[in-house]
């Protein structure tokens, strides 16, 4: 039995037992290379009836895969004559998020404004955060690549948020790349994009991924033998 066959069997047995999967077990499954981001997106579609994939302009600056739980913060534009002091929720959540978390920064009506640069990236890296997803821009890309922090953003821009944006809140539901992200939701991000797995649907998504992996493994030999995907689909109905 191959490693992934064993994993599929273990997950299937666990999902039919009386015990819920732990967050670490869910993350381990989502991190497994056998489960592509595309399959995760398909599983979220099937489990929830709604899309889990973020806008296609959400691009990585590093070619890597990350999985973690969301820690969110929201910013909005500020008027130039607004002299009030605002709490900096972006930096607070940067300091407070658990190691392994993925920061989700949303720049409301500020797509061209950078939510993060090299100093924040350094902080995230030394604190052991898995990465950052930004509905907005990132800057200091060369330095962040050297730091080695995985970041996905919809834009790259040198524009600072200082004097342009203020914090609204942290650890709240946010709209990021066209998808609702709640604190604690699971995120899977790689070169293909970012997918949100809602907490409430995570175990069903894991169960579906096991089914997809099993079907695809059975389909590959048929495709190799017959040189036809249609014949494989006739037997296993993957799509």
DRENPA-3360 file (N, C-alpha, C; in nm, 2 decimals, always signed):
BEGIN
1 = XXXXXXXX = +0.09/-0.12/+0.00/+0.00/+0.00/+0.00/+0.09/+0.12/+0.00 ~ +0.06/+0.22/-0.09/+0.14/+0.34/-0.10/+0.11/+0.43/+0.02 ~ +0.20/+0.54/+0.03/+0.18/+0.63/+0.14/+0.05/+0.70/+0.13 ~ +0.01/+0.75/+0.01/-0.12/+0.82/+0.00/-0.24/+0.73/+0.01 ~ -0.23/+0.60/-0.03/-0.34/+0.51/-0.01/-0.36/+0.49/+0.14 ~ -0.25/+0.48/+0.22/-0.26/+0.46/+0.36/-0.32/+0.58/+0.42 ~ -0.28/+0.70/+0.37/-0.34/+0.83/+0.43/-0.49/+0.83/+0.40 ~ -0.53/+0.80/+0.28/-0.67/+0.80/+0.24/-0.75/+0.71/+0.33;
9 = XXXXXXXX = -0.70/+0.59/+0.35/-0.77/+0.49/+0.44/-0.78/+0.54/+0.58 ~ -0.67/+0.60/+0.63/-0.67/+0.65/+0.77/-0.78/+0.76/+0.78 ~ -0.78/+0.85/+0.69/-0.88/+0.96/+0.69/-1.02/+0.91/+0.68 ~ -1.04/+0.82/+0.60/-1.18/+0.76/+0.58/-1.22/+0.70/+0.71 ~ -1.13/+0.62/+0.77/-1.17/+0.56/+0.90/-1.20/+0.66/+1.01 ~ -1.11/+0.76/+1.01/-1.13/+0.87/+1.11/-1.26/+0.95/+1.09 ~ -1.29/+0.97/+0.97/-1.41/+1.05/+0.94/-1.54/+0.98/+0.97 ~ -1.53/+0.84/+0.97/-1.65/+0.77/+1.00/-1.66/+0.73/+1.15;
17 = XXXXXXXX = -1.56/+0.77/+1.23/-1.55/+0.74/+1.37/-1.63/+0.85/+1.44 ~ -1.64/+0.83/+1.58/-1.71/+0.92/+1.66/-1.63/+1.04/+1.70 ~ -1.50/+1.04/+1.66/-1.41/+1.14/+1.70/-1.39/+1.25/+1.59 ~ -1.39/+1.37/+1.63/-1.37/+1.48/+1.53/-1.22/+1.49/+1.51 ~ -1.18/+1.54/+1.39/-1.05/+1.57/+1.36/-1.00/+1.69/+1.43 ~ -0.88/+1.69/+1.48/-0.82/+1.81/+1.54/-0.78/+1.91/+1.43 ~ -0.76/+2.04/+1.47/-0.71/+2.13/+1.37/-0.57/+2.09/+1.31 ~ -0.49/+2.03/+1.40/-0.36/+1.99/+1.34/-0.37/+1.88/+1.24;
25 = XXXXXXXX = -0.47/+1.79/+1.26/-0.49/+1.68/+1.17/-0.55/+1.73/+1.04 ~ -0.64/+1.83/+1.05/-0.69/+1.89/+0.93/-0.58/+1.96/+0.85 ~ -0.50/+2.04/+0.92/-0.39/+2.11/+0.85/-0.29/+2.01/+0.78 ~ -0.27/+1.89/+0.85/-0.18/+1.79/+0.79/-0.23/+1.74/+0.66 ~ -0.36/+1.71/+0.66/-0.43/+1.66/+0.54/-0.42/+1.77/+0.43 ~ -0.45/+1.89/+0.46/-0.45/+2.00/+0.36/-0.31/+2.02/+0.31 ~ -0.21/+2.00/+0.39/-0.07/+2.02/+0.35/-0.02/+1.91/+0.26 ~ -0.08/+1.79/+0.26/-0.03/+1.68/+0.19/-0.02/+1.71/+0.04;
33 = XXXXXXXX = +0.09/+1.69/-0.03/+0.10/+1.73/-0.17/+0.01/+1.66/-0.26 ~ -0.05/+1.54/-0.22/-0.14/+1.47/-0.30/-0.27/+1.55/-0.32 ~ -0.30/+1.64/-0.23/-0.42/+1.72/-0.24/-0.39/+1.86/-0.30 ~ -0.41/+1.87/-0.43/-0.39/+2.00/-0.50/-0.48/+2.11/-0.45 ~ -0.44/+2.23/-0.47/-0.53/+2.34/-0.44/-0.66/+2.33/-0.52 ~ -0.64/+2.29/-0.64/-0.76/+2.27/-0.73/-0.86/+2.17/-0.66 ~ -0.81/+2.06/-0.61/-0.90/+1.96/-0.55/-0.96/+2.02/-0.42 ~ -0.88/+2.10/-0.35/-0.94/+2.17/-0.23/-1.05/+2.26/-0.27;
41 = XXXXXXXX = -1.03/+2.34/-0.37/-1.14/+2.43/-0.42/-1.26/+2.35/-0.46 ~ -1.24/+2.23/-0.53/-1.35/+2.15/-0.57/-1.43/+2.10/-0.44 ~ -1.35/+2.06/-0.34/-1.41/+2.00/-0.22/-1.49/+2.11/-0.15 ~ -1.44/+2.23/-0.14/-1.52/+2.34/-0.08/-1.64/+2.37/-0.16 ~ -1.64/+2.37/-0.29/-1.75/+2.39/-0.37/-1.86/+2.28/-0.34 ~ -1.82/+2.16/-0.33/-1.91/+2.05/-0.31/-1.96/+2.05/-0.16 ~ -1.88/+2.08/-0.07/-1.92/+2.08/+0.07/-2.01/+2.19/+0.11 ~ -1.99/+2.31/+0.05/-2.06/+2.43/+0.10/-2.16/+2.48/+0.00;
49 = XXXXXXXX = -2.14/+2.45/-0.13/-2.23/+2.51/-0.23/-2.18/+2.65/-0.27 ~ -2.07/+2.69/-0.23/-2.02/+2.82/-0.26/-1.87/+2.81/-0.29 ~ -1.82/+2.91/-0.36/-1.68/+2.91/-0.39/-1.59/+2.94/-0.27 ~ -1.47/+2.88/-0.27/-1.38/+2.91/-0.16/-1.25/+2.97/-0.22 ~ -1.24/+2.98/-0.35/-1.12/+3.03/-0.41/-1.12/+3.18/-0.43 ~ -1.01/+3.24/-0.40/-1.00/+3.39/-0.41/-0.98/+3.43/-0.55 ~ -0.99/+3.56/-0.57/-0.97/+3.62/-0.70/-0.84/+3.58/-0.77 ~ -0.85/+3.56/-0.90/-0.73/+3.51/-0.97/-0.62/+3.61/-0.98;
57 = XXXXXXXX = -0.64/+3.73/-0.94/-0.52/+3.82/-0.93/-0.45/+3.82/-0.79 ~ -0.49/+3.73/-0.71/-0.42/+3.70/-0.58/-0.30/+3.62/-0.61 ~ -0.18/+3.68/-0.62/-0.06/+3.62/-0.67/+0.05/+3.61/-0.56 ~ +0.13/+3.50/-0.57/+0.24/+3.48/-0.47/+0.36/+3.55/-0.52 ~ +0.45/+3.59/-0.42/+0.58/+3.64/-0.45/+0.68/+3.53/-0.44 ~ +0.65/+3.41/-0.38/+0.73/+3.30/-0.37/+0.66/+3.18/-0.42 ~ +0.73/+3.08/-0.48/+0.67/+2.96/-0.53/+0.68/+2.85/-0.42 ~ +0.57/+2.85/-0.34/+0.57/+2.76/-0.23/+0.42/+2.73/-0.20;
65 = XXXXXXXX = +0.40/+2.64/-0.11/+0.26/+2.61/-0.06/+0.26/+2.63/+0.09 ~ +0.15/+2.69/+0.14/+0.13/+2.71/+0.28/-0.01/+2.67/+0.32 ~ -0.02/+2.63/+0.44/-0.15/+2.59/+0.50/-0.15/+2.64/+0.64 ~ -0.26/+2.71/+0.68/-0.27/+2.76/+0.82/-0.41/+2.81/+0.85 ~ -0.42/+2.86/+0.97/-0.55/+2.92/+1.01/-0.55/+3.07/+1.00 ~ -0.66/+3.13/+0.97/-0.66/+3.28/+0.94/-0.66/+3.36/+1.06 ~ -0.58/+3.47/+1.06/-0.59/+3.58/+1.16/-0.61/+3.70/+1.08 ~ -0.72/+3.77/+1.10/-0.76/+3.88/+1.01/-0.75/+4.02/+1.07;
73 = XXXXXXXX = -0.74/+4.11/+0.98/-0.74/+4.26/+1.01/-0.79/+4.34/+0.89 ~ -0.86/+4.45/+0.92/-0.92/+4.53/+0.82/-0.87/+4.67/+0.83 ~ -0.84/+4.74/+0.71/-0.81/+4.88/+0.71/-0.91/+4.95/+0.61 ~ -0.92/+5.08/+0.63/-1.01/+5.16/+0.54/-0.94/+5.29/+0.51 ~ -0.98/+5.36/+0.40/-0.92/+5.49/+0.38/-0.96/+5.59/+0.49 ~ -0.87/+5.69/+0.50/-0.89/+5.80/+0.60/-0.89/+5.93/+0.53 ~ -0.97/+6.03/+0.58/-0.96/+6.16/+0.52/-0.84/+6.23/+0.57 ~ -0.78/+6.32/+0.48/-0.66/+6.38/+0.52/-0.67/+6.48/+0.64;
81 = XXXXXXXX = -0.79/+6.53/+0.66/-0.81/+6.62/+0.77/-0.86/+6.55/+0.90 ~ -0.86/+6.41/+0.90/-0.90/+6.33/+1.01/-0.78/+6.32/+1.10 ~ -0.78/+6.39/+1.22/-0.66/+6.39/+1.31/-0.67/+6.30/+1.42 ~ -0.78/+6.21/+1.42/-0.80/+6.12/+1.53/-0.69/+6.01/+1.54 ~ -0.67/+5.96/+1.66/-0.57/+5.85/+1.67/-0.65/+5.72/+1.66 ~ -0.59/+5.63/+1.58/-0.66/+5.50/+1.56/-0.57/+5.39/+1.61 ~ -0.63/+5.29/+1.67/-0.56/+5.17/+1.71/-0.50/+5.09/+1.59 ~ -0.38/+5.04/+1.60/-0.32/+4.98/+1.49/-0.34/+4.83/+1.50;
89 = XXXXXXXX = -0.45/+4.78/+1.44/-0.49/+4.64/+1.45/-0.40/+4.55/+1.37 ~ -0.35/+4.61/+1.26/-0.26/+4.53/+1.17/-0.14/+4.48/+1.25 ~ -0.08/+4.58/+1.32/+0.05/+4.54/+1.39/+0.01/+4.46/+1.52 ~ -0.10/+4.48/+1.58/-0.14/+4.41/+1.69/-0.16/+4.26/+1.66 ~ -0.23/+4.23/+1.55/-0.25/+4.09/+1.51/-0.12/+4.03/+1.46 ~ -0.03/+4.11/+1.41/+0.10/+4.06/+1.37/+0.18/+4.01/+1.49 ~ +0.16/+4.08/+1.60/+0.23/+4.04/+1.73/+0.15/+3.93/+1.80 ~ +0.02/+3.92/+1.78/-0.06/+3.83/+1.86/-0.09/+3.70/+1.79;
97 = XXXXXXXX = -0.09/+3.69/+1.66/-0.13/+3.56/+1.60/-0.04/+3.45/+1.64 ~ -0.10/+3.33/+1.65/-0.03/+3.21/+1.69/+0.07/+3.17/+1.58 ~ +0.19/+3.11/+1.62/+0.28/+3.06/+1.52/+0.20/+2.96/+1.43 ~ +0.23/+2.97/+1.30/+0.16/+2.88/+1.20/+0.04/+2.95/+1.14 ~ +0.00/+3.06/+1.20/-0.12/+3.13/+1.14/-0.08/+3.20/+1.01 ~ -0.19/+3.23/+0.93/-0.18/+3.31/+0.81/-0.25/+3.44/+0.83 ~ -0.18/+3.55/+0.82/-0.24/+3.68/+0.83/-0.32/+3.71/+0.71 ~ -0.44/+3.76/+0.73/-0.53/+3.80/+0.62/-0.55/+3.95/+0.64;
105 = XXXXXXXX = -0.49/+4.03/+0.55/-0.50/+4.18/+0.56/-0.59/+4.22/+0.45 ~ -0.69/+4.30/+0.48/-0.78/+4.35/+0.38/-0.77/+4.51/+0.38 ~ -0.74/+4.56/+0.26/-0.73/+4.71/+0.24/-0.86/+4.75/+0.17 ~ -0.96/+4.79/+0.25/-1.08/+4.83/+0.19/-1.07/+4.95/+0.10 ~ -1.11/+4.93/-0.02/-1.10/+5.04/-0.12/-0.95/+5.09/-0.13 ~ -0.86/+5.00/-0.11/-0.72/+5.04/-0.12/-0.63/+4.94/-0.19 ~ -0.68/+4.90/-0.30/-0.61/+4.79/-0.37/-0.47/+4.82/-0.41 ~ -0.44/+4.95/-0.43/-0.30/+4.98/-0.47/-0.21/+5.02/-0.35;
113 = XXXXXXXX = -0.27/+5.01/-0.23/-0.19/+5.05/-0.11/-0.13/+4.93/-0.04 ~ +0.00/+4.94/-0.01/+0.07/+4.82/+0.05/+0.03/+4.81/+0.20 ~ +0.00/+4.69/+0.23/-0.03/+4.65/+0.37/+0.09/+4.60/+0.44 ~ +0.19/+4.57/+0.37/+0.31/+4.51/+0.43/+0.44/+4.54/+0.36 ~ +0.55/+4.56/+0.43/+0.68/+4.58/+0.38/+0.78/+4.49/+0.45 ~ +0.91/+4.53/+0.43/+1.01/+4.44/+0.49/+1.01/+4.42/+0.64 ~ +0.98/+4.53/+0.71/+0.98/+4.53/+0.86/+0.87/+4.44/+0.91 ~ +0.75/+4.45/+0.86/+0.64/+4.36/+0.90/+0.67/+4.22/+0.86;
121 = XXXXXXXX = +0.73/+4.20/+0.74/+0.76/+4.06/+0.70/+0.87/+4.00/+0.79 ~ +0.96/+4.08/+0.83/+1.06/+4.03/+0.92/+1.00/+3.98/+1.05 ~ +0.91/+4.06/+1.10/+0.83/+4.03/+1.23/+0.76/+3.90/+1.21 ~ +0.68/+3.89/+1.10/+0.61/+3.77/+1.07/+0.70/+3.64/+1.06 ~ +0.81/+3.66/+1.00/+0.90/+3.55/+0.98/+0.96/+3.50/+1.12 ~ +1.01/+3.59/+1.20/+1.07/+3.55/+1.33/+0.96/+3.50/+1.43 ~ +0.84/+3.54/+1.41/+0.73/+3.49/+1.50/+0.68/+3.36/+1.45 ~ +0.73/+3.31/+1.34/+0.69/+3.17/+1.29/+0.55/+3.17/+1.23;
129 = XXXXXXXX = +0.50/+3.28/+1.17/+0.38/+3.28/+1.10/+0.40/+3.20/+0.96 ~ +0.29/+3.14/+0.91/+0.31/+3.06/+0.79/+0.31/+3.15/+0.67 ~ +0.25/+3.27/+0.67/+0.25/+3.35/+0.56/+0.14/+3.46/+0.57 ~ +0.12/+3.53/+0.46/+0.03/+3.65/+0.46/-0.05/+3.65/+0.33 ~ -0.18/+3.68/+0.34/-0.26/+3.70/+0.22/-0.32/+3.84/+0.23 ~ -0.30/+3.92/+0.12/-0.34/+4.06/+0.13/-0.44/+4.09/+0.02 ~ -0.55/+4.14/+0.05/-0.64/+4.20/-0.04/-0.60/+4.35/-0.05 ~ -0.50/+4.38/-0.13/-0.44/+4.50/-0.14/-0.30/+4.48/-0.20;
137 = XXXXXXXX = -0.20/+4.56/-0.16/-0.07/+4.55/-0.22/+0.04/+4.51/-0.12 ~ +0.15/+4.47/-0.17/+0.27/+4.44/-0.08/+0.38/+4.52/-0.15 ~ +0.48/+4.56/-0.07/+0.60/+4.63/-0.12/+0.72/+4.57/-0.06 ~ +0.84/+4.62/-0.10/+0.97/+4.56/-0.06/+0.98/+4.42/-0.10 ~ +0.93/+4.38/-0.22/+0.92/+4.24/-0.26/+1.06/+4.18/-0.26 ~ +1.16/+4.24/-0.31/+1.29/+4.18/-0.32/+1.34/+4.14/-0.18 ~ +1.32/+4.24/-0.08/+1.36/+4.21/+0.06/+1.28/+4.09/+0.12 ~ +1.15/+4.09/+0.09/+1.06/+3.99/+0.15/+1.10/+3.85/+0.09;
145 = XXXXXXXX = +1.14/+3.85/-0.04/+1.19/+3.72/-0.09/+1.31/+3.68/-0.02 ~ +1.40/+3.77/+0.01/+1.52/+3.73/+0.08/+1.49/+3.69/+0.22 ~ +1.39/+3.75/+0.29/+1.35/+3.71/+0.42/+1.29/+3.57/+0.41 ~ +1.22/+3.54/+0.30/+1.16/+3.40/+0.28/+1.02/+3.39/+0.34 ~ +0.95/+3.50/+0.35/+0.81/+3.50/+0.40/+0.72/+3.48/+0.28 ~ +0.63/+3.38/+0.28/+0.54/+3.36/+0.17/+0.43/+3.47/+0.18 ~ +0.41/+3.54/+0.07/+0.30/+3.64/+0.07/+0.22/+3.63/-0.06 ~ +0.09/+3.64/-0.05/+0.01/+3.65/-0.17/-0.06/+3.79/-0.16;
153 = XXXXXXXX = -0.07/+3.86/-0.27/-0.13/+3.99/-0.27/-0.19/+4.01/-0.41 ~ -0.29/+4.10/-0.42/-0.35/+4.13/-0.55/-0.28/+4.24/-0.63 ~ -0.19/+4.31/-0.56/-0.10/+4.41/-0.63/+0.04/+4.41/-0.56 ~ +0.13/+4.47/-0.64/+0.26/+4.51/-0.58/+0.27/+4.66/-0.60 ~ +0.30/+4.73/-0.50/+0.30/+4.88/-0.50/+0.39/+4.94/-0.40 ~ +0.46/+5.05/-0.43/+0.54/+5.11/-0.33/+0.46/+5.20/-0.23 ~ +0.33/+5.22/-0.26/+0.25/+5.32/-0.18/+0.23/+5.27/-0.04 ~ +0.27/+5.36/+0.06/+0.25/+5.33/+0.20/+0.10/+5.35/+0.24;
161 = XXXXXXXX = +0.07/+5.28/+0.35/-0.07/+5.29/+0.40/-0.07/+5.41/+0.50 ~ +0.05/+5.45/+0.55/+0.05/+5.56/+0.65/+0.00/+5.69/+0.59 ~ -0.10/+5.75/+0.65/-0.17/+5.87/+0.61/-0.27/+5.84/+0.51 ~ -0.29/+5.72/+0.46/-0.39/+5.69/+0.36/-0.50/+5.59/+0.42 ~ -0.46/+5.50/+0.51/-0.55/+5.40/+0.56/-0.54/+5.40/+0.71 ~ -0.65/+5.36/+0.78/-0.65/+5.34/+0.92/-0.71/+5.21/+0.95 ~ -0.68/+5.15/+1.07/-0.73/+5.02/+1.11/-0.87/+5.03/+1.15 ~ -0.95/+4.93/+1.12/-1.09/+4.92/+1.15/-1.11/+4.82/+1.27;
169 = XXXXXXXX = -1.05/+4.70/+1.25/-1.07/+4.60/+1.36/-0.98/+4.48/+1.32 ~ -0.97/+4.39/+1.41/-0.90/+4.26/+1.39/-0.98/+4.15/+1.44 ~ -0.94/+4.03/+1.39/-1.01/+3.90/+1.42/-1.16/+3.92/+1.40 ~ -1.20/+3.97/+1.28/-1.34/+3.98/+1.24/-1.35/+3.91/+1.11 ~ -1.48/+3.88/+1.06/-1.50/+3.83/+0.93/-1.46/+3.94/+0.83 ~ -1.39/+3.90/+0.72/-1.35/+4.00/+0.62/-1.38/+3.94/+0.48 ~ -1.39/+4.03/+0.38/-1.41/+3.99/+0.24/-1.27/+4.00/+0.18 ~ -1.21/+3.89/+0.15/-1.07/+3.89/+0.09/-1.07/+3.82/-0.04;
177 = XXXXXXXX = -1.04/+3.89/-0.15/-1.04/+3.83/-0.28/-1.17/+3.77/-0.32 ~ -1.28/+3.83/-0.28/-1.41/+3.79/-0.32/-1.47/+3.67/-0.23 ~ -1.40/+3.64/-0.12/-1.44/+3.53/-0.04/-1.45/+3.58/+0.11 ~ -1.55/+3.53/+0.18/-1.55/+3.56/+0.33/-1.45/+3.48/+0.40 ~ -1.37/+3.54/+0.48/-1.27/+3.47/+0.57/-1.30/+3.50/+0.71 ~ -1.33/+3.40/+0.79/-1.35/+3.42/+0.93/-1.22/+3.38/+1.01 ~ -1.19/+3.45/+1.12/-1.08/+3.41/+1.20/-1.09/+3.26/+1.23 ~ -0.98/+3.19/+1.21/-0.97/+3.04/+1.24/-1.01/+2.96/+1.12;
185 = XXXXXXXX = -1.06/+3.01/+1.01/-1.08/+2.94/+0.89/-0.94/+2.89/+0.84 ~ -0.95/+2.78/+0.76/-0.82/+2.72/+0.71/-0.80/+2.78/+0.57 ~ -0.67/+2.82/+0.54/-0.63/+2.87/+0.41/-0.53/+2.77/+0.35 ~ -0.54/+2.75/+0.22/-0.44/+2.67/+0.15/-0.40/+2.76/+0.03 ~ -0.27/+2.79/+0.02/-0.22/+2.88/-0.09/-0.10/+2.82/-0.16 ~ -0.10/+2.83/-0.29/+0.02/+2.79/-0.36/+0.03/+2.87/-0.49 ~ +0.10/+2.82/-0.59/+0.11/+2.89/-0.72/-0.02/+2.90/-0.79 ~ -0.11/+2.82/-0.76/-0.24/+2.82/-0.83/-0.34/+2.93/-0.77;
193 = XXXXXXXX = -0.31/+2.97/-0.65/-0.40/+3.07/-0.58/-0.42/+3.03/-0.44 ~ -0.53/+3.09/-0.38/-0.56/+3.08/-0.24/-0.70/+3.03/-0.23 ~ -0.72/+2.93/-0.14/-0.85/+2.87/-0.12/-0.88/+2.88/+0.03 ~ -1.01/+2.92/+0.07/-1.05/+2.92/+0.21/-1.14/+2.80/+0.24 ~ -1.10/+2.73/+0.34/-1.18/+2.62/+0.39/-1.25/+2.66/+0.52 ~ -1.38/+2.69/+0.51/-1.45/+2.73/+0.64/-1.44/+2.62/+0.75 ~ -1.42/+2.67/+0.87/-1.41/+2.58/+0.98/-1.52/+2.47/+0.98 ~ -1.65/+2.52/+0.96/-1.76/+2.43/+0.98/-1.76/+2.32/+0.87;
201 = XXXXXXXX = -1.69/+2.34/+0.76/-1.69/+2.25/+0.65/-1.56/+2.17/+0.64 ~ -1.47/+2.19/+0.73/-1.34/+2.14/+0.71/-1.33/+1.99/+0.71 ~ -1.41/+1.92/+0.80/-1.41/+1.78/+0.81/-1.47/+1.72/+0.68 ~ -1.57/+1.78/+0.63/-1.63/+1.73/+0.51/-1.54/+1.75/+0.39 ~ -1.46/+1.86/+0.39/-1.36/+1.88/+0.28/-1.26/+1.77/+0.29 ~ -1.21/+1.74/+0.41/-1.11/+1.63/+0.43/-1.16/+1.50/+0.37 ~ -1.29/+1.47/+0.40/-1.35/+1.35/+0.36/-1.36/+1.34/+0.20 ~ -1.40/+1.45/+0.14/-1.40/+1.46/+0.00/-1.27/+1.45/-0.07;
209 = XXXXXXXX = -1.17/+1.51/-0.01/-1.03/+1.50/-0.06/-0.98/+1.36/-0.06 ~ -1.02/+1.28/+0.04/-0.98/+1.14/+0.04/-1.05/+1.07/-0.08 ~ -1.17/+1.10/-0.10/-1.24/+1.04/-0.21/-1.18/+1.07/-0.35 ~ -1.15/+1.20/-0.36/-1.09/+1.25/-0.49/-0.96/+1.18/-0.51 ~ -0.87/+1.17/-0.41/-0.74/+1.11/-0.42/-0.75/+0.97/-0.46 ~ -0.85/+0.90/-0.40/-0.87/+0.76/-0.43/-0.91/+0.74/-0.58 ~ -1.01/+0.82/-0.62/-1.06/+0.81/-0.76/-0.95/+0.84/-0.86 ~ -0.87/+0.95/-0.83/-0.77/+0.99/-0.93/-0.66/+0.88/-0.94;
217 = XXXXXXXX = -0.63/+0.82/-0.83/-0.53/+0.71/-0.83/-0.57/+0.59/-0.91 ~ -0.70/+0.57/-0.91/-0.75/+0.46/-0.99/-0.77/+0.49/-1.13 ~ -0.78/+0.62/-1.16/-0.80/+0.67/-1.30/-0.67/+0.67/-1.38 ~ -0.56/+0.70/-1.31/-0.44/+0.72/-1.38/-0.40/+0.59/-1.46 ~ -0.40/+0.47/-1.40/-0.36/+0.35/-1.48/-0.45/+0.33/-1.60 ~ -0.58/+0.37/-1.59/-0.67/+0.35/-1.70/-0.64/+0.45/-1.81 ~ -0.61/+0.57/-1.77/-0.56/+0.67/-1.87/-0.44/+0.63/-1.94 ~ -0.34/+0.58/-1.86/-0.21/+0.53/-1.92/-0.24/+0.41/-2.02;
225 = XXXXXXXX = -0.33/+0.32/-1.98/-0.36/+0.21/-2.06/-0.44/+0.24/-2.19 ~ -0.54/+0.32/-2.17/-0.63/+0.35/-2.28/-0.60/+0.47/-2.36 ~ -0.52/+0.56/-2.30/-0.49/+0.69/-2.35/-0.62/+0.77/-2.37 ~ -0.71/+0.76/-2.28/-0.84/+0.82/-2.29/-0.89/+0.86/-2.15 ~ -0.91/+0.99/-2.12/-0.97/+1.03/-2.00/-1.12/+1.00/-1.99 ~ -1.18/+1.00/-2.10/-1.33/+0.97/-2.11/-1.35/+0.83/-2.05 ~ -1.27/+0.73/-2.09/-1.29/+0.60/-2.04/-1.27/+0.59/-1.89 ~ -1.18/+0.67/-1.84/-1.16/+0.67/-1.69/-1.28/+0.73/-1.62;
233 = XXXXXXX = -1.33/+0.84/-1.68/-1.45/+0.91/-1.62/-1.57/+0.82/-1.62 ~ -1.58/+0.74/-1.73/-1.70/+0.65/-1.74/-1.70/+0.55/-1.62 ~ -1.58/+0.51/-1.58/-1.58/+0.41/-1.47/-1.58/+0.48/-1.33 ~ -1.52/+0.59/-1.31/-1.51/+0.65/-1.18/-1.58/+0.78/-1.16 ~ -1.62/+0.85/-1.27/-1.70/+0.97/-1.26/-1.64/+1.08/-1.17 ~ -1.51/+1.10/-1.19/-1.44/+1.20/-1.11/-1.50/+1.34/-1.13 ~ -1.54/+1.37/-1.25/-1.59/+1.51/-1.29/-1.74/+1.50/-1.32;
% end
